[in-house]
Amino acid sequence: MQNQQSMSVEKSAINAHEHLPDIVEEYKAISLKLFEFSDISDVTAEEQAKITIRETALLDRQSSLMETALSTPVTSIEDAKALLSLWHLDVVQSAMPGSLDASDELVAAAYHFISKT
């Protein structure tokens, strides 16, 4: 039974590995949708409640995508690029200009270099 669980975990990691670029694209699409919601104003309380429910579902999905990506071993430069792209979306693009700390700036430099290769 433990062997079956181990095989299931390995299969899950392989599937995530094959789809890291898809994870990044879905994460990006959700980010754009959340940005669109942030521009909505002058709505009724009922409409705002529906928006809040939708935003919560989108944030939950983003969290799930992040967990899947983080559980995926990096075995190639393509994997590294995908994970750095996900980091860039999550940290850099969602940050206020100038709010990155030094460690994030170091990773950003690596991201820009690797994304060009």
Summary of the structure (lengths in Angstrom):
residues: 117
radius of gyration: 17.4
end to end distance: 43.2
largest distance: 56.0
contacts: 287
relative contact order: 0.12
helix: 79%
strand: 0%
